[in-house]
Amino acid sequence: MVEKIIKKIKSLPPLPESVAKVRRICDDPEGSIKDLVPVIKSDPLFTADILKAANSPLYGFSRQITSIDQAISLFGMGTIQGFAISYAIRNTMPVDLGAYNASSGRLMDVSSLQNSLTLHWGKELVTAHRQEMMTVSLLMELGKVVASVVLDESNQTEPFAKAIKNAETSEEIIHIEKEFLGISSEWIAALMFKHWQFHRLMIEMMRHVLDPLKADDTVKRHTQILHVVKEAIPFTKPMCDACIQSAYEKADHFGFDTAALQRAIESMRQ
């Protein structure tokens, strides 16, 4: 199955030029939010998507967001880059997550939850490479798109969907993915990052999100944050009681302030 996955990733189309423009601005040390605004405004549908997200209770911004300039400023360049990549994938690739008993909309819903928790809890825990971490926080479930295609082509959708139906925690999901696919969807996402030539730090974060202690010291803390976020918000049953308890335990293990994490999670649940 791993060979099929690699072959499928190699056949993925390049991301649109609009995404390439966003990535160039975000990768440029002198790139700014001001540079991003005209690129985003060139696509009215994408602009509407960002404004909709900005006004969602999920992100908890204190006032109504009416301008795209304001929304980009609040989200930051990293999240906007993640939105751009996610938007492009949804519009250029078929997203069928039947193997995970989910609709295509669930991918964005769960990814937004993960991004929101990273934004409100994890972002302030690091000083460097925040932008890359915020982008990755919106793309951690991306590997499930390719996993679903390969499972379908291998006539494994039904047994996989049955096996994963009652999985709650990230650990349970990973176990089932490895049983059927040979690798986790997180590793698949890292391979997709590499195929599209994402920033090397983003590839490193995604590659080790399941085992942060193996990450390069430059991004180890970032990877630990993303690991805790995935524990709290697994794809199948985000923010279930068992998931949140596991997230608290992992946060404590990594030396994070669990009280701050608890406040962020409770705010999101409300």
C-alpha positions as CSV (number, residue, x, y, z in Angstrom):
1,M,0.0,0.0,0.0
2,V,2.9,2.4,0.7
3,E,4.0,2.1,-2.9
4,K,0.5,3.0,-4.1
5,I,0.4,6.0,-1.8
6,I,3.8,7.3,-3.0
7,K,2.7,6.8,-6.7
8,K,-0.6,8.7,-6.0
9,I,1.3,11.6,-4.4
10,K,3.7,11.8,-7.3
11,S,0.6,12.2,-9.6
12,L,-0.9,15.1,-7.7
13,P,-1.3,18.2,-9.8
14,P,0.8,21.3,-8.9
15,L,-0.9,23.9,-6.7
16,P,-2.4,26.9,-8.6
17,E,-0.3,30.0,-9.3
18,S,-2.3,32.0,-6.8
19,V,-1.1,29.7,-4.1
20,A,2.5,30.0,-5.4
21,K,2.2,33.7,-5.1
22,V,1.0,33.5,-1.5
23,R,3.8,31.0,-0.7
24,R,6.5,33.3,-2.2
25,I,5.3,36.2,-0.1
26,C,5.2,34.2,3.1
27,D,8.6,32.7,2.4
28,D,10.1,36.1,1.7
29,P,11.7,37.6,4.9
30,E,10.5,41.0,3.7
31,G,7.0,39.8,2.7
32,S,4.2,41.4,4.6
33,I,0.4,41.3,5.1
34,K,0.2,44.3,2.9
35,D,1.7,42.2,0.0
36,L,-0.8,39.4,0.6
37,V,-4.0,41.6,0.5
38,P,-4.1,42.1,-3.3
39,V,-3.4,38.4,-4.0
40,I,-6.2,37.3,-1.8
41,K,-8.6,40.0,-3.1
42,S,-8.1,38.7,-6.7
43,D,-10.3,35.7,-5.8
44,P,-13.7,36.9,-4.5
45,L,-14.7,33.3,-3.5
46,F,-11.6,32.8,-1.4
47,T,-12.0,36.3,0.1
48,A,-15.5,35.3,1.1
49,D,-14.2,32.1,2.7
50,I,-11.7,34.0,4.8
51,L,-14.3,36.5,6.0
52,K,-16.7,33.7,6.9
53,A,-14.0,32.0,8.9
54,A,-13.1,35.3,10.6
55,N,-16.7,35.8,11.8
56,S,-17.1,32.2,12.9
57,P,-17.6,31.8,16.7
58,L,-14.9,29.2,16.5
59,Y,-12.2,31.9,16.3
60,G,-13.8,34.1,18.9
61,F,-12.7,37.5,17.5
62,S,-14.3,40.2,19.6
63,R,-15.9,42.2,16.8
64,Q,-17.5,41.6,13.4
65,I,-14.8,41.5,10.7
66,T,-16.0,43.3,7.5
67,S,-12.8,43.9,5.6
68,I,-10.4,41.3,4.2
69,D,-7.4,43.5,5.3
70,Q,-8.6,43.2,8.9
71,A,-9.2,39.5,8.6
72,I,-5.7,38.8,7.2
73,S,-4.2,40.9,9.9
74,L,-6.0,39.0,12.7
75,F,-5.2,35.6,11.3
76,G,-1.6,36.3,10.3
77,M,0.3,35.2,7.3
78,G,0.8,31.6,8.4
79,T,-2.9,30.9,8.8
80,I,-3.7,32.7,5.5
81,Q,-1.2,30.6,3.7
82,G,-2.8,27.5,5.2
83,F,-6.3,28.7,4.1
84,A,-4.9,29.3,0.6
85,I,-3.5,25.8,0.2
86,S,-6.5,24.2,1.7
87,Y,-8.9,26.2,-0.5
88,A,-6.8,25.3,-3.6
89,I,-6.9,21.6,-2.8
90,R,-10.6,21.6,-2.3
91,N,-11.1,23.2,-5.6
92,T,-8.6,21.2,-7.7
93,M,-8.8,17.7,-6.2
94,P,-11.8,15.4,-5.5
95,V,-12.1,15.3,-1.7
96,D,-14.0,12.1,-0.8
97,L,-13.5,11.1,2.9
98,G,-16.0,8.2,2.8
99,A,-13.4,5.9,4.2
100,Y,-13.4,8.1,7.4
101,N,-17.2,8.2,7.5
102,A,-17.0,11.9,6.8
103,S,-18.0,14.5,4.3
104,S,-15.6,16.8,2.5
105,G,-16.7,19.7,4.8
106,R,-15.5,17.9,7.9
107,L,-11.9,18.2,6.7
108,M,-12.2,22.0,6.9
109,D,-14.2,21.9,10.1
110,V,-11.6,19.8,12.0
111,S,-8.7,21.6,10.4
112,S,-10.2,25.0,11.5
113,L,-10.6,23.6,15.1
114,Q,-7.0,22.6,15.1
115,N,-5.9,26.0,13.7
116,S,-8.0,27.8,16.3
117,L,-6.5,26.0,19.2
118,T,-3.0,26.6,17.8
119,L,-3.8,30.2,17.4
120,H,-5.3,30.8,20.8
121,W,-3.0,28.6,22.8
122,G,0.1,27.4,21.0
123,K,1.2,30.5,19.0
124,E,2.5,32.4,21.9
125,L,4.6,29.5,23.2
126,V,7.1,30.0,20.4
127,T,9.0,33.1,19.2
128,A,10.5,31.8,15.9
129,H,8.8,30.0,13.0
130,R,5.3,30.8,14.2
131,Q,4.2,31.3,10.6
132,E,5.2,27.8,9.5
133,M,3.5,26.3,12.5
134,M,0.3,28.1,11.9
135,T,0.2,26.9,8.2
136,V,0.8,23.3,9.3
137,S,-1.9,23.5,11.9
138,L,-4.5,23.9,9.0
139,L,-3.1,21.0,7.0
140,M,-2.5,18.2,9.5
141,E,-5.4,16.1,8.2
142,L,-4.5,16.6,4.5
143,G,-3.0,13.1,4.2
144,K,-6.5,11.6,4.7
145,V,-7.5,12.8,1.3
146,V,-4.9,10.6,-0.4
147,A,-5.4,7.8,2.0
148,S,-9.1,7.7,1.1
149,V,-8.4,7.6,-2.6
150,V,-5.9,4.7,-2.2
151,L,-8.3,2.8,0.1
152,D,-11.1,3.2,-2.5
153,E,-8.9,2.1,-5.4
154,S,-7.8,-0.9,-3.3
155,N,-11.5,-1.8,-2.4
156,Q,-10.7,-1.2,1.2
157,T,-13.1,1.7,1.9
158,E,-15.8,-0.3,3.6
159,P,-13.6,-2.4,5.9
160,F,-11.6,0.6,6.8
161,A,-14.6,2.8,7.5
162,K,-16.0,0.0,9.7
163,A,-12.8,-0.3,11.6
164,I,-12.3,3.4,12.2
165,K,-16.0,4.2,13.1
166,N,-15.5,3.9,16.8
167,A,-12.0,5.3,17.0
168,E,-11.7,8.2,19.4
169,T,-8.2,9.2,20.1
170,S,-5.4,10.0,17.6
171,E,-3.6,6.9,18.8
172,E,-6.5,4.7,17.8
173,I,-6.8,6.3,14.4
174,I,-3.1,5.9,13.7
175,H,-3.2,2.3,14.7
176,I,-6.0,1.6,12.2
177,E,-4.3,3.6,9.4
178,K,-1.1,1.7,9.8
179,E,-3.0,-1.6,9.8
180,F,-4.6,-0.8,6.4
181,L,-2.1,1.6,4.8
182,G,1.2,0.7,6.3
183,I,1.8,4.4,7.4
184,S,-0.2,7.1,9.1
185,S,-2.0,9.9,7.3
186,E,0.3,12.3,9.0
187,W,3.3,10.8,7.3
188,I,1.3,10.9,4.0
189,A,0.8,14.6,4.6
190,A,4.5,15.1,5.1
191,L,5.1,13.4,1.7
192,M,2.6,15.7,0.1
193,F,4.4,18.7,1.6
194,K,7.6,17.4,0.1
195,H,6.0,16.8,-3.3
196,W,4.8,20.4,-3.4
197,Q,8.2,21.7,-2.1
198,F,6.9,23.3,1.1
199,H,9.3,25.0,3.4
200,R,11.6,22.4,5.0
201,L,10.6,23.4,8.5
202,M,6.9,22.6,7.6
203,I,7.9,19.2,6.3
204,E,9.9,18.6,9.5
205,M,7.0,19.6,11.7
206,M,4.6,17.4,9.8
207,R,6.9,14.4,9.6
208,H,7.4,14.3,13.4
209,V,4.0,15.5,14.6
210,L,3.3,12.0,16.0
211,D,6.7,11.7,17.7
212,P,7.9,15.2,18.5
213,L,11.0,14.1,20.4
214,K,12.5,13.0,17.1
215,A,12.1,16.4,15.5
216,D,15.0,18.8,14.9
217,D,15.6,21.0,17.9
218,T,14.7,24.1,15.7
219,V,11.1,22.9,15.6
220,K,10.8,20.4,18.4
221,R,8.6,22.8,20.5
222,H,6.4,23.6,17.6
223,T,5.9,19.9,16.9
224,Q,5.0,19.3,20.5
225,I,2.4,22.0,20.3
226,L,0.9,20.5,17.2
227,H,1.0,17.0,18.7
228,V,-1.1,18.3,21.7
229,V,-3.5,20.0,19.4
230,K,-4.1,16.8,17.4
231,E,-4.6,14.9,20.7
232,A,-7.4,17.3,21.7
233,I,-8.9,17.4,18.2
234,P,-8.6,14.0,16.4
235,F,-10.4,13.7,13.1
236,T,-13.1,11.2,14.1
237,K,-14.2,12.6,17.4
238,P,-12.8,16.1,18.0
239,M,-12.8,17.3,21.6
240,C,-14.2,14.2,23.1
241,D,-13.5,13.7,26.8
242,A,-10.9,11.1,26.3
243,C,-9.2,13.2,23.7
244,I,-9.0,16.3,25.9
245,Q,-7.7,14.3,28.8
246,S,-5.0,12.8,26.6
247,A,-4.1,16.4,25.4
248,Y,-3.7,17.6,29.0
249,E,-1.4,14.6,29.8
250,K,0.7,15.2,26.7
251,A,1.0,18.9,27.4
252,D,2.1,18.2,31.0
253,H,4.6,15.7,29.7
254,F,6.1,18.3,27.4
255,G,6.3,20.9,30.2
256,F,3.5,23.2,28.9
257,D,1.1,25.2,31.1
258,T,-1.9,22.9,31.2
259,A,-4.1,25.6,32.8
260,A,-3.6,27.8,29.8
261,L,-4.5,24.9,27.5
262,Q,-7.6,24.1,29.5
263,R,-8.8,27.7,29.3
264,A,-8.4,27.7,25.5
265,I,-10.2,24.4,25.1
266,E,-13.1,25.4,27.4
267,S,-13.5,28.6,25.5
268,M,-13.7,26.7,22.2
269,R,-16.2,24.2,23.6
270,Q,-18.5,26.9,24.8
